[in-house]
């Protein structure tokens, strides 16, 4: 085979308009209604990501503006990084006790045992 010629292969399959987009459902359900802090029942979860601990607290049913306000306030008080995803606030480190204290001051409630 010389350098100037391209190899032409035919595999034998035909590609038509039979393609379909695969849609996977969300892992968590995001509520459409906005609930005031006194009516929340929050839970804690702890995960390991890249060998470091991440504390999750949620499920929050707040407007986007309010959730960002609470996230910024908590990150500043705790002195750590964090984010808000799918109704859960994620904080870097093991901060369950400190988070509970600050969220109770903001009138949030927790499920029994959390």
Secondary structure, DSSP 8 states (H G I E B T S, - for coil): --TT-------S----TT--------SS---SS---GGG-EEEEEEEEETTEEEEEEE-----HHHHHHHHHHHHHHHT--EEEETTEEEEES--HHHHHHHHHHTT-EE-TT-
